[in-house]
Amino acid sequence: MSSTAAARPKAAERIQSAAKDLFYRQGIRATGIEEVCRAAEATKMSLYRAYPSKDALVAAILDEDAAAYDAWFAEATGGAATSAAKLGALVEAVARKIELPEYRGCPLLLAQAEFPDPEHPTHQLVAAHKRRMRDAFSTLAAAAGAGDPETVGDSMALLIDGAWSSLPYMGGERAAEVLRASATAVLTRLVADD
């Protein structure tokens, strides 16, 4: 076996990587399985051996996105000394991300928008992740001494998801500017320095 063949990712990895890119750029429903297979240089048989359905492929990608977000969250807040500073660091990390020209928004929210039925597995997966995200904000707010940490968590989730959602019409620079200003106002009003 040649070293290039040994270094080549397995079909399932290529399929998931290609699908993730295509779904993010074009949308899940707008991207067909044949296009994913072409981009991954894989067969439909390989795809369906690894993922029994397109929904299963979407779920695998969203699980990966949620895990990547959790790691990113830990990295973004890891250097901050206090819980209040962690909330501020998170806002700054989101603002920097949405300022990137190629950034289209939260891949989980983009997926959920395509599946509005609350009973659909994709919708439920995203909702569960977003609840975990909001709960993490509330936990930080409670540790920072907020009198109403649930409202802080809800406010932060609303501001961050709103910033991601406003990219198409507001642009990254303005969305980041408004996120920073709005989050500062919320955190100044609702969170005491710990």
Buried (B, 14 or more C-beta within 10 A) or exposed (E): EEEEEEEEEEBBEBBBBBBBBBBBEEEBEEBEBEBBBEBBEBEEEBBBEBBEEBBBBBBBBBEBBBEEBBEBBEEBBEEBEBBBBBBBBBBBBBBEBBBEEEBBBBBBBBBBBBBEEEEBBBBBBBEEBBEEBBBBBBBBBBBBBBEBBBBBBBBBBEBBBBBBBBBEEBBBEBBBBBBBEBBEEBBEEBBEEB
